Amino acid sequence: MRLEWIGWVATAAFAGSCFFKQPASLRKVQAGAALLWVVYGLMIHALPVVVAKVVVAAVAVYSSVQRAE
């Protein structure tokens, strides 16, 4: 099974997030894309990818929650 498609979908989602006008939407899409990268990183056993994208997802989610309050 080819796993590369997960990485490509994550890349497309992250790149597509740049077109969102609402900051909250941008952060949600970026968090989702980062989580896809985490899945991909786990599947290919790439710990640096997993750690980097967990940090990105956490920051995106945290900033979304902070701005919503």
C-alpha positions in Angstrom: 0.0 0.0 0.0 1.4 3.4 -1.0 1.4 5.8 1.9 2.5 8.8 -0.1 -1.0 10.0 -0.8 -1.4 10.9 2.9 1.5 13.3 2.7 0.2 14.8 -0.6 -3.2 15.4 0.9 -1.6 17.0 4.0 0.5 19.2 1.7 -2.6 20.2 -0.3 -4.6 21.0 2.8 -1.9 23.0 4.4 -1.3 25.0 1.1 -5.0 25.4 0.6 -5.3 26.9 4.1 -3.5 30.0 2.8 -6.7 30.9 0.8 -8.9 31.1 3.9 -9.8 34.7 4.8 -11.0 33.9 8.4 -8.1 33.3 10.8 -10.1 30.7 12.7 -10.8 28.7 9.5 -7.1 29.0 8.6 -6.0 27.6 11.9 -8.5 24.7 11.8 -7.4 23.6 8.4 -3.8 23.9 9.4 -4.4 21.8 12.5 -6.2 19.2 10.4 -3.3 19.2 7.9 -0.8 18.9 10.6 -2.7 15.9 12.1 -2.6 14.2 8.6 1.2 14.8 8.7 1.4 13.1 12.1 -0.5 10.1 10.7 1.9 10.0 7.8 4.9 10.4 9.9 3.8 7.6 12.2 3.2 5.3 9.2 6.6 5.9 7.7 8.3 5.9 11.2 9.6 9.4 10.8 9.8 10.8 14.4 11.0 14.3 13.3 7.9 14.7 11.1 5.6 13.5 13.9 7.1 15.8 16.5 7.2 18.9 14.3 3.6 18.5 13.2 2.3 17.7 16.7 3.8 21.1 17.7 2.2 22.8 14.7 -1.2 21.2 15.4 -1.0 22.1 19.1 -0.2 25.7 18.4 -3.0 26.0 15.8 -5.5 24.5 18.2 -4.3 26.5 21.2 -4.5 29.8 19.2 -8.0 28.9 18.0 -9.2 28.3 21.5 -7.5 31.4 22.8 -9.1 33.6 20.2 -12.5 32.1 20.6 -12.7 33.1 24.3 
